[in-house]
Each structure stands twice: as structure tokens, then as C-alpha cells.
Amino acid sequence: MKELKEIIKGRMEELEISPYHLAIAYGKIIDPDNRKTERDIGNRYLSTVNKAIEHPETCKNHTLKTLIQALEGELVLCVEFVDKKVYRL
């Protein structure tokens, strides 16, 4: 199974998007009514996005969900138990 970090970086390559431009997209989702410039938005969220890219397993769920959304995706959680019951949230 691919690591989440590999999936995020692979998607960034597919979209040809840098962490900075991902930070802009992320910021626009977090605060769609923000009247700041793209430069200000990118600078504001770049640290958060870089941390989420490098360590997605330790970032907040909301951060990860928004990051995936900024990559034009959807975060789906699947839980499978030993008795083979599968739950999708």
C-alpha cells in the first residue's frame, strides 16, 4: 500500500503544482471570502501545507482533508475489521 506522503506528492506532480501554489489553493478553501492577495495567502499557509505534505500521518484531520480537496480529491476513510466488516465513512 502506498504511503499517504507518496500519494500526495504524486498528485502534486500530476497537477504540476508546487507547495506554494497548493498553499494558495488550500487557503482559498479555508477562507473563501479572504480578500488578501494570492501572495499573502500562499505565504500564510505554506508552512502548514509543507508540514502536511511531509508528515500527513501526524497533521490534523481537517488539514489533511482540506489539502486533499485542494488537490482536487476527496479523503475517504475505510475501516476493515478482522471479521471482514468494512465501513466507509
C-alpha positions in Angstrom: 0.0 0.0 0.0 1.3 3.4 -0.9 2.2 5.8 1.8 0.0 8.9 2.0 3.0 11.1 1.5 3.8 9.4 -1.8 0.2 9.8 -2.9 0.1 13.5 -2.1 3.5 14.1 -3.8 2.4 12.0 -6.8 -0.8 14.0 -7.2 1.1 17.3 -7.0 3.3 16.0 -9.8 0.3 15.1 -11.9 -1.2 18.5 -11.4 2.2 20.2 -11.8 1.6 22.2 -8.6 4.2 23.4 -6.2 3.8 23.5 -2.4 3.4 27.3 -2.7 0.6 27.1 -5.3 -1.0 24.3 -3.2 -0.9 26.6 -0.2 -2.8 29.2 -2.2 -5.5 26.7 -3.2 -5.6 25.4 0.4 -6.0 29.0 1.7 -8.9 29.7 -0.7 -10.7 26.7 0.6 -10.1 27.5 4.3 -11.3 31.1 3.8 -13.1 31.6 0.5 -14.0 35.2 1.4 -10.4 36.2 2.1 -9.6 39.5 0.3 -5.9 39.1 0.6 -3.6 38.7 -2.4 -2.6 35.2 -3.6 0.9 36.0 -2.4 -0.3 36.7 1.1 -2.5 33.6 1.1 0.4 31.5 -0.1 2.8 32.8 2.4 0.2 32.4 5.2 -0.4 28.7 4.6 2.9 27.5 3.1 4.2 26.2 6.4 1.0 24.3 7.2 1.0 22.8 3.7 4.7 21.8 3.8 4.2 20.1 7.2 1.1 18.2 5.9 3.0 17.1 2.8 6.0 15.8 4.8 4.1 14.3 7.7 0.4 13.7 6.7 0.0 11.0 9.3 0.6 13.5 12.1 -1.3 16.5 10.8 -4.9 17.4 11.9 -7.7 15.6 10.1 -9.2 18.9 8.9 -5.8 20.0 7.5 -5.4 16.7 5.6 -9.0 16.8 4.3 -8.6 20.3 3.0 -5.2 19.5 1.5 -6.7 16.6 -0.4 -9.6 18.8 -1.5 -7.1 21.4 -2.8 -5.5 18.6 -4.9 -9.0 18.0 -6.4 -9.6 14.9 -4.4 -11.7 13.5 -1.6 -10.5 11.9 1.6 -12.3 8.6 2.2 -11.8 6.6 5.4 -12.3 2.9 5.2 -12.2 0.7 8.3 -11.8 -3.1 8.0 -12.0 -5.3 11.0 -10.7 -8.9 11.4 -14.2 -10.3 10.9 -14.2 -8.6 7.4 -16.8 -6.0 8.2 -15.9 -2.9 6.2 -17.1 0.6 7.0 -16.7 3.6 4.7 -17.1 7.0 6.4 
